[in-house]
Amino acid sequence: MMRIGLISDTHGYLDPKVEKYFKECDEIWHLGDVGNIDVIKELTKIKPVRGVYGNIDGQDIRKVFPKELKFKCEEVKVWLVHIGGYPNRYAKDVKKRIEFNAPDLFITGHSHILKVMYDKKLNLLHINPGAAGKSGFHKVKTLVRFTIDQKEIKDLEVIELGPKTS
């Protein structure tokens, strides 16, 4: 069983409350637009971090994280990518590949819009944890936590860190 913390679009800012919510997780997955390597250094003090780079990330992040990451967690096929879209609106460079070889869990960032959607056509769960930083049009900083237990994705929680101005 693995407890996962999802974070995205920090844009160089890590809310101090993140530690409180992720300290009981086994891993933290960052979905890009990290902003600077210090965010990753701080997250790795909490738990091991997997991640992908986003469109605003420079070489410091791109040296550490790939554009996309596919792996298995427990018995769940996972695909992380910053810009990937969502069910019925997948990004162009993702659409054919996801239809050809769909993961069980497709996690993206970029939009700053928190979404948890099930794609019945492809039989996958899509999650976007929203944005945890202070930059962008979102009004509330958000995170997501969940558990993967063998093939089951469960105990999903949406966490609001407060207004993006605080």
N, C-alpha and C positions, 0 to 999 in steps of 0.2 A: 504494500500500500504506500502511495506517495501523495503527500500534501503539497500542492503547487500554489505559488503566488504569482499572479500576472500583473505586469506593469508596462506602461507604454508612454511615449511622448512626454518624457520628463524635461526635455529641452534644457538640460543643464541644472535642473533644480530637483533635489530630493527632499520631500517633505519629511520632517523628523518622525512623524507618526507611522511611516512605513515600517519601521523596525517592529513596532508593537504588533502590527498585523501579520508580518511575515516571519517573526521569530519561531513560530511553531511549524512553519513549512519545511519541507525537505529540500526544495529547490525554488529559485526565483527565475521566471522567464521574462526577459525584457523584449518588447516588440518594436524596438527601434525609435529613432529620433531621441537618442540618449542625450545628446548635447555636448557632453565631455566625459572623459574617462574617469573623472573623480566620482561621478554617479555610480559607475560600475565598481570602483574600489570600495565605496561605502556599502553597496549592496552585498558584495562578497564578504564583508565583515559580519553580515547577518546570516547568509546561507550561500551555497554554491549557485552560480548564475549561468544560465544559458541565454543566448539572445541572437538577434539579427540587427543589422544596421538599418537606419532609415535614411530618407532622402536628405536630411539636413546634417547627417553625421559626417565628420571628417575622417582623415586617415587614421587618427588615433583609435577610433571605434572600429573602422573597417579592417584594421590589422587584427583585432580581437574577435570580431563577429562576422559571419558570412552574410550575404544578401538574404538567403533563406536557409532553413535548417529542417531536415526531415530525420526523425528518429522514432524509436519505439520506447514508450514509457509503460512499464508493466506489459500489458498485451494490447495497448492502444497505439495505433499509428498516428503520429503527430506531425503536423507541418506548420512551422512558424515562418511568417513573411511580413514585412512592414506594410507594403501596399499589395493587398490581395482581393479587396472587395468583400462581398458577402453573398449569401445565397440569392440566386437569380440576378446578381449584379457583380459577378467576379471580374477582376481586372483582366484586360486583354491577354497579358503574358501568362496568366494563371489559368484562364478558362479551359483551354483544351487539355492542359496537363491535369487539372483537377477532375475533369470529366473522364479522362483516360485511366487515372490511378488515384482515386479519392482516398484521402486519409480518413481516420475515424474522427479526428479532432483537427480543425483548421483554425489557427489563431493569427489575427492580424492586429495592426495598429493603424496609424496614419490619420484616420478620420476624426479623432477626438470624440467620437460618438460611441458610447458604451452599447454593445449589442451582444445578445446571446440568442442565437437562432438555430433551429434544426432544419437541415436541408433534407427533406423527405426523398427527393429525387436521387441524391447522391448518398443518402444514408450517413450523414456526417453532422457533427455539432460544430458550429462556428461561434467563436468568442472574440470580441474586441473589448479589451478592458477600459476603453476610453482614454483619457489623458490624466497623468498625475502631476504634470508640471504647471507652470504659471503662464505659459505662452499659448496662444490659440483662442478660438472662439468659445470653447466650453466654459461653463459657469462653475462647475463643481469638479474637483479633482477626485478621480476614482481609481480603484484597484479591483481585482477579482481574485478570489481564492476558491479552490476546489480540490477534490480528492480523486485520484485514479486508483481503483482497486481491481486488479486484474483487467477485465474488459470494461468495467463499469466506471463511468464518470459521474460523480455524485457530490453532494454537500456543497454545491456551488453557492458562493456568497458574493454579493456586490457590496463593496465598501466605499463609503463616501468620506473623503478626508477633509472636506469643508470647501468653502469658496476658493476659487483659484487665486484670489487676492491675498489670502492668509497663508 
